[in-house]
Amino acid sequence: MNQKEILEKVDHTLLTQTATWAEIKQICDDAVHYGTASVCIPAAYVKRAKEYVGEKMAVCTVIGFPNGYTTTAAKVFEAKDAIQNGADEIDMVINLGYVKDGLYNLQLEEIKQVKAACGNHILKVIIETCLLTEEEKIKMCEVVTASGADYIKTSTGFSTAGATFEDVALFKEHVGPNVKIKAAGGIKTMEDAEKFISLGASRLGTSRIIKLIKNEEAHGY
């Protein structure tokens, strides 16, 4: 798999609390230059970023982020607001308390409501694998499949760990054919990226791949 094929699956991400417009603008420029799938940025920057990149790049944002315990109504509002501001894709965090309490019906209903708010825009569901048991991960594969969401996503990158090869393989085994997989959090090398894709990931959430490429270019590797 060549570099271009990997970059086409990357959501070039900057979600730090201190992100400035200059930094957001830079990752937008890099995403357009290197041909990534999208930029994934804080909701507060969506309108300005979409006006900046226009149709040259998809803009993705996060809702209920990073803890997932806002109300369903708040998540629905966030999704509608982001789309109104120009977001092309939405990554939502589930309510992990629902999962721990076994309230999968409530979690399913929440995802359905957010998906309805997204309309024909892509919705990715972050289940924060590092905080779940294998049984809970499998159950969430079933919930996301039933919800009508487009992707199941491993991690926020803000918890105790990020994506693992094992979790992506588990997703591949248990999600329905209508659900794609996004691996995010801690993807540091092109080799890691390629392995995640080979295991079934269609998207990669990472801030490091383009930094790595730019560093190699700067040193003439």
N, C-alpha and C positions, 0 to 999 in steps of 0.2 A: 504494500500500500504506500503510495507516494505522499509527499507532504501536502499537496493540494487536496487530495482526497480526505486526509485527516482534518485539515482546516475547515473544509466544507461542513464538517459535523460539530464544530466548536461553537459554543455560546461563549464569546469572549467576555469575561465577567469582571466587574468591579463593584463590590457591595460593601466595602469598608465604611464604617460610620463617618469617617473624616473625608470621604471622597469629595473633591472639589470639581467645579465645572471644567477647569483646565485639564484635570485628569480624565474626566468623562469624555471630553472632546478628543483627547489623545487616544483613548481606546476605541472611540468611534472611527477615527482616522485609520488606526491600525486594522480594525475589523474590515473596513472597506478595502484597504490596500491588500490585505492578505486573503480576502474572500471567505470570511467565517460565515456561519449560519446566522448569527445574530450578535448583538451586544446585550448583555444582561446587567442592568443598572438599577439603582434605587428609583422608586416611583417619583420622587420629587424632581428628577431630572428628565423624565420621559418626554414631556412636551418640548422642552428645549432641544433634546437630543434628536427627536423625530423631525423637528423643523430643520435641524442641522444636516442630518443624513438624507432626509427625504426618502425616495424609493431605492436608494443605493444600499440600504442595510436594514434588516429587520431589527426592531427594538423590543427587547424582552424585559419584563420587570417582575418583582416578587411581591406577594401579598401574604398577610399573616406571618410576616417574616421577622425574626427567625424562629420564634417559639411556637407559633401555631395556635395559641390559646385565646385569640380574640374571638368574638362571637361570629356565627355564620353571617349574620346581617352585616357586620363590619367587613368581612371578607368579600361579600357580594358587592358592597359599596366600593371597596378598594379596586376590585376588578373592573367595575363599570367606569370608575373615575380614570383608571389607567388607560383603558381602551379609548375613552373620550379624549384623552390627552395624546393619543397616537400609538399606544402600545400595540404591537402585533402579536405578542405572545405573553402568557401569564404563567408564572411558577408559584403555586400556592403551597403552604405548609399545612399538613393535617393537624387535627387536635389529638395530640398523643395521649392525653388523658382519656379520651373516648376509647382509644385502642386498649389502654391498660385496664379500663373498666369493662371491656368486651362489648362496648356500645357501637358495634360496627354498623348497625342500621342508621344511627345518627351521623356517623362519619360518611356513609354512602350518601345520605340526603344532603349533607353539606357540600360534598364535591359536585353532586348533581346541580345544586343551586348556583355554585360558582361557574360551572360549565354553561348553564343557561345564561348567566350574565356575560359570559365570554362570546356567546354566539358561535360564529365560524372561526373565531380566533383560537389558536392552539393553547391548550391548557395542560400544564405539567404538574403532577402531584408529588410533592416532596414528602416522603414517609420517614425520613431521618433514621436510617437503618441501624446506626450505632446504638440507638436507644431501644431497639425492639428485639424480641426473641425470634428465632427462626419461624416458629409457629405464627407469630404476629406478622412477620414479613409475608408469609405465604397467604395469610388471610387478607392482608392489604393488597396483594396482587389480585385477589378475587374481587375485592371491593372496587379497586380502580378499574378493573375490566368491566364491571357492571355499571360503573358511573357514567360512561361515555367520554371520560377524559382521554386525551391523546397520548400522554406519556406518564410513566411512573419514574420518579427521580429518587436517587439514593439519599441525598444529603443537602443540607444548607451550606456546609463548610464552616459553620459557626458552633458546632457541638463537639463531642469528644473524639470523633473520627469522621473520615470522609468515605468515599467510594472504595469498595473492595471488589476484587475479581469474583470472589465467592458470591457476593450479593447480586452482581449482574448476572451470573450464571443461574442463580436461584430465580431471579425475575424472569429470565428467558424461559425457564421450565414452567413457570406458573401463571404468567399473564396470558390473556387471550390474544388472538391474532390482530385485534384492533388497537392494541396498546404497544407503543414504542417505549424504549428505555433510554433514560438519561443518567449517565454516571457523573457525579460532581463531588468535588472536595478532595484535594490532595493529589491531583493528577499532575505529575512533575516532569515527565519525560515523553518523548515521542514513542518510545517503546511501550510505556504504560498506555498511552492513548490507543495505539494499535491493538494492544491486547484487549482493552475494554471493547473496542469495536468488534474484534473477532469473536468475543463472547456474546455479542448481541446488542451492544449500545449503539443507538442511532445518533445520539447527541452526547457531547462532553462539555460539562461546565468547568471552565478553567481560566485562570488569569496568567498561568505560567508558560503555556506553550508558545505564545507569540513572544513573550520576553526571551525565552530560550532561543527562538529563531533569530530575533533581532541581535542577541548577543553573539550568536554564531556568525551572522552576517558582518557585524562590526569587527570581528576578529579574523574574518576571511576564511572560516572553516569550510 
